[in-house]
């Protein structure tokens, strides 16, 4: 085996290892964002059902928070999906 071939294999293994680490970190972040989103939706539901009295600014902020968390969740799902597509074959070979 040539040095270049060995170096390429080591680089792929290192890339796959880093990707697995970051995928785990992103999955943890996705879980935290999903929990925050559930709470924000509950708060928005309480505001829209009249259980809490707030002005238009408070309602607008609650809707903005839900949209912001939904966007964060979509972005995290996109990043995790991209890592899965790129490294799934390498991860299955390593195991």
C-alpha positions in Angstrom: 0.0 0.0 0.0 1.4 3.4 -0.9 1.8 6.2 1.5 -0.8 8.3 -0.5 -3.4 5.5 -0.3 -2.8 5.0 3.4 -3.0 8.8 4.0 -6.3 8.9 2.1 -7.8 6.1 4.2 -6.7 7.8 7.4 -8.1 11.1 6.3 -11.5 9.5 5.5 -11.5 7.8 8.9 -10.8 11.1 10.6 -13.5 12.9 8.6 -16.0 10.2 9.4 -15.1 10.4 13.1 -15.4 14.1 13.2 -18.7 14.0 11.3 -20.1 11.4 13.9 -19.1 13.7 16.7 -20.7 16.7 15.2 -23.8 14.7 14.2 -24.2 13.8 17.9 -23.8 17.4 18.9 -26.3 18.5 16.4 -28.8 15.8 17.5 -28.4 17.0 21.1 -29.0 20.6 19.9 -32.0 19.5 17.9 -33.5 17.9 21.0 -33.0 21.0 23.0 -34.6 23.2 20.2 -37.5 20.8 19.9 -38.2 21.1 23.7 -38.0 24.9 23.5 -40.3 24.8 20.5 -42.9 22.8 22.3 -42.8 25.3 25.2 -43.0 28.2 22.8 -46.0 26.7 21.1 -47.7 26.0 24.4 -47.2 29.7 25.4 -48.5 30.8 22.0 -51.6 28.6 22.4 -52.2 30.0 25.8 -52.0 33.5 24.4 -54.3 32.9 21.5 -56.9 31.1 23.6 -57.0 34.1 25.9 -55.7 32.3 28.9 -53.2 35.1 29.3 -53.8 38.8 28.6 -51.1 40.4 26.5 -50.9 43.1 24.0 -50.2 42.9 20.3 -46.4 43.2 20.9 -46.4 40.2 23.3 -48.4 38.1 20.8 -46.1 39.1 18.0 -43.0 38.2 20.0 -44.5 34.8 20.8 -45.2 34.1 17.1 -41.7 35.3 16.2 -40.2 32.9 18.8 -42.1 30.0 17.4 -41.1 30.8 13.8 -37.5 31.3 14.9 -37.3 27.9 16.7 -39.0 26.2 13.7 -36.3 27.7 11.4 -33.6 26.5 13.8 -35.1 23.0 13.9 -35.3 22.9 10.1 -31.7 24.0 9.8 -30.5 21.4 12.3 -32.4 18.7 10.4 -30.8 19.9 7.2 -27.3 19.7 8.6 -27.9 16.3 10.1 -29.3 15.0 6.9 -26.3 16.3 4.9 -23.9 14.6 7.3 -26.0 11.4 7.0 -25.9 11.5 3.2 -22.2 12.2 3.1 -20.9 9.8 5.7 -23.5 7.1 6.2 -21.6 4.7 3.9 -18.4 5.2 5.9 -20.1 4.8 9.2 -21.7 1.5 8.2 -18.2 0.2 7.1 -16.6 1.2 10.4 -19.1 -0.7 12.5 
